[in-house]
Amino acid sequence: MKRTILTIMLTMAAFSAASAQGAGAQGTARQVNTPKVLTPSKEVGIYAGHKNYGKSIAVFGGSLSVNKESDAAKQIWADELHATVTTYGVGGAGFSSAQGYSLQRQVREAGVHDIYVLWASTNDFTNSREIGSWSDYTSVDGFDESKLDTQCGGINYCVKTLLEKNPSAEIYFFTSFRCFSNEAGYNPFSENGNATGHNFSEYVKAQKECCSHLSVPVLDQFELLGVNEYNYPLYYLRDKLHMNEDGYRKAGPVQAAFLADGK
């Protein structure tokens, strides 16, 4: 009798665990992304008269594009460009189709905007997604869908999909920031790497190669931000991966200046 009761209890526990796992999987599949919108807080921005003044801007990326601290930068865009800034980014996302609520999914679900910003995260690197090649998912390989799980395949997919959505749109690319949680994340000469054997700067180099192929203007945040191993504590949270508000206040004016004319 005791053995029978024990068997029943174990069966019920196994069933409950399986049900919970199934619900979790469904929850991920059904995850809904609710975009956040920022609008200008002043009447006239400093970039009045520039090409992209008064436009609608959409942003795609991982946590670096969507964390609450990032609003410090995006509000600068909204104010100085007198723009509406809509963030579709989701924490954990990468360009690889295998990386979270990927940028591929984000761009599929996005509305029509004047300007699209692809903001590269650290997630493809930290999760050891394959870099791929600038030619992944292009006319060169016949738009090979098996390449959509690489960083480069994802970048090329995003550009193609956005231009199908709005052929006259401007597309701009923000490279990843450096990350200081390990040496391979900030030292471009590091001989260390992730599970694919590459350091972070190699991912950034590939990002720029994809953009060069497709003539997408690039803001090289890895090089131009002026944050390094000596001063990063001023601009990063304790995890050494995500920026604090001071970091975004440093980046925001550089980003806005770039967005004003796409150069």
KAMOPE-V838049 format. One line per field, one symbol per residue. phi: phi as a letter, one per 20 degrees, with the letter a starting at -180 (. if undefined). psi: psi as a letter, one per 20 degrees, with the letter a starting at -180 (. if undefined). burial: b if it has 9 or more other C-alpha atoms within 8 Angstrom, else e. A space follows every 50 residues. Layout:
# KAMOPE-V838049
phi = ???
psi = ???
burial = ???
This chain:
# KAMOPE-V838049
phi = .ffffffffffffffffffffffffffffegdedfdddcfdbfcefdgne gdfmeeddccrdffecggffffffffggfedldeddddfcgnfcfgfedm fgfffgffefeecfcddedfdeffffdlfffmcgeflcffdmlfffefee gffffffffffffffbgefedccdffffcdfbffecefdfeeaefendef ffffgfgffffffdldfcdeffeefmdbfedggfcdfffmddeeffffff fgfffffffgcma
psi = ghhgggggghghghgggggggghgghgghjppooqppqrqjrgprikpir gkpjrppqpqabhhiiqhhihhghhgggghjlqpopoiqppiqahpiinb mqhggghhiqaprhppoooqaihhghjlqqgbqhiplahgjkloiijijq ghhgghggggghhhgnhjqppqporqrqqjiqhiihoijpiraaiijqrh hhggghghgghghjlpqponhhhihkpaihjhhhiqrhijgqqahhghhg hghggggghhjk.
burial = eeeeeeeeeeeeeeeeeeeeeeeeeeeeeeeeeeeeebbbeeeebebbee ebbebbbbbbbbbbbbbebbbbbbbbbbbbbbbbbbbbbbbbbbbbbebe bbbbbbbeeeeebbbbbbbbbbbbbeebbbbbbbbbbbeebebbeebbbb bbbbbbbbbebbbeebeebebbbbbbbbbbeebbbbebebebbbeeebbb bbbbebbbbbbbeeebbbbbbbeebebeeeebbebbbeebbbbbbbbbbb bbbebbebbbbee
